[in-house]
Amino acid sequence: MNLKTMRYVIEIASEGSLSQAGKKLGISQPTLSAFLAGLERQLGIDLFVRDKKRLTLTPAGKIYTDAARKILLTEEQTLQTIHRLTSATTDTITVGVTPLRGAVTVAQIFPRFNKRFPHVKIEIREAYTRELRELVRTGAVNYALSSCFDIENPDLDYIITSKEELILGVPSFHRLAPLASAVPGSLASIDIRELADSPFVMMAPGTTVRTISDNILSKAGFVPTIVFETNNNLVLSNMIRHGAGVGFLPYSAMLPDADDVFYFSLRPRYYLNLGIAFSGKRSLSEAERYFAYLVLVKDRNDPRYTPAYNGHARTILSEFGSADGL
């Protein structure tokens, strides 16, 4: 096993196609096919099951790719450690993040960022949406991974990466729960006015979800009975599950395997924009723009989100995307 061989096999497994993997690796399909056949002869066992549409890992292939990923991760971590020993940090980017989505995003994209900018240190500061905006406005953070809505602080600007549907969760015993779709990945739609007599659990004022929720309810023409408010999507989701009321949630907060909560799309549908908030009074450095690019790429590959780029996002994708073939 050598590193190039491991990377080839991992890419084939990821794409499930020799032609697609070849495009990613920059080599032809026949060359990649010959490589795989030679490797399987050398090992004396098939790594993939071949059918007309897709290559699927065999049990042996799963063992091989799992080991290969661990080896490549170890190699990358070792190189990063060596870089830190031999290189002095020359700059720091402080990123404001929400406790859940934002922190996970930074952890996932950091290795790639660090490979390109080993001298730049990333610090994170956790807060909820309303506080994140204030941290950006005062300069306490360089920028923040945040949701946003049309009504925003005029001191802020945004790199819009994607949009996420706002859905409604109801406890399993609610009278409308039987109307929920039983098809995985598909949500039945509902008019919010059908829940006018239900108690609501809501995100706290100042959050993007609450701003959109208030707008939805205002258009529906009723004032809900609000029994609970929170800044945390996870807390809100659990309150719905335990029967405290119905509530608006981002699509990513949905628990598809839970049997004590059911979800609906709203009719008409509503979305919240996701992106990076920064001060409109300053220009972003190359490292800051590259970090934003990695967030754009990550969100683009997340099936929960739909790309919804604004001008800032398109400019950043144009700056860095050509190297990735985007």
Residue, then its C-alpha position, 0 to 999 in steps of 0.5 A: m500500500n502506498l499513498k497514491t494507491m490509497r488515494y485512488v481507491i478512496e476516490i473510486a469508492s467515494e464516486g462509485s464510478l471510474s469515470q467520475a473518479g478519473k475526472k477528480l484525479g485528473i487521469s483517464q478512465p482506462t488508466l484508472s480501470a487498469f490500475l484497479a485491476g492490477l491492484e486487485r490481482q496483487l491483493g488476490i481479492d476484489l475490492f469492488v462489486r461491479d454492476k451497470k451503474r455503480l461500483t460498490l465496496t466489497p467487505a475487503g474493500k471496506i477494510y482497505t478503504d477504512a485503513a487507507r483513510k486512517i493512514l492518510l489522516t495520520e500523514e496529514q496530521t503529522l505534516q501539520t504538526i511538523h509545519r507548526l514546529t517549523s513555522a511561526t504563526t503570523d496571523t489569527i482569524t477569529v471566527g464566530v460560530t453557533p454552538l452546533r452547526g458553526a463549530v462542526t463546520v470549522a472542525q471539518i474544513f480546518p485541515r484543508f485550510n491549514k494545509r494552504f495557510p499553515h501560518v494562520k491560526i484559527e480561533i473560534r468564539e461560540a455564541y448565538t445569532r444575535e450576539l454573533r452579529e454584535l461581535v462582528r459589528t464591534g470587531a471582536v471576531n473577524y466574521a461569523l458563520s450565521s443565518c441571515f434574513d432580509i431585515e439585517n443590521p446595516d453595519l453588516d454584510y454577508i457572503i450567502t452560501s446556501k438556503e435552508e427550508l424552515i419546517l414545522g415540527v409537531p408532537s406525535f399525539h398532535r391531531l395533525a400528526p397522522l397527516a405527515s408524510a410516511v415517505p423518507g425524505s419527503l414532507a407533507s405540506i401544511d397551512i400554518r393557520e391550521l395550527a392557530d389553536s396549538p401552543f407554540v414553542m419558539m426560537a428567542p427574539g433576535t434569532t433569524v428563525r424567530t424573525i421569519s416565524d413572526n413574519i409567517l404568523s403575521k401573514a397568517g393573521f393570528v397571534p400564537t400562544i407561546v409557551f416556551e422560547t430558547n436560543n437553541n435549536l436542539v432544546l426547541s426540538n426536544m421541547i416539541r418531542h416531549g409535547a410542549g407545543v409545535g414549533f418552527l425548525p430549520y430542516s437540518a434540525m429534523l430528527p428523521d428516525a424519531d417516532d415522537v415528532f412529525y414534520f411538515s413543510l409550510r405552504p407556501r415554503y419559507y427559507l432562511n439564508l446561511g452564510i458568513a457575516f462580516s463588517g461592511k467597513r473592511s475588506l477580507s484578507e486572502a486567508e479569510r476569503y479562502f476560509a469562506y470558500l471552504v464553507l461554500v464548498k462544504d455547504r454545496n455538498d450538504p444535501r440539507y442545503t440548497p446553493a443560493y449564492n450572492g455576489h460576494a459568494r460568486t466572487i469567492l468561488s471564481e477566485f478559488g474554484s478554478a483550482d478545484g475544477l468548479 
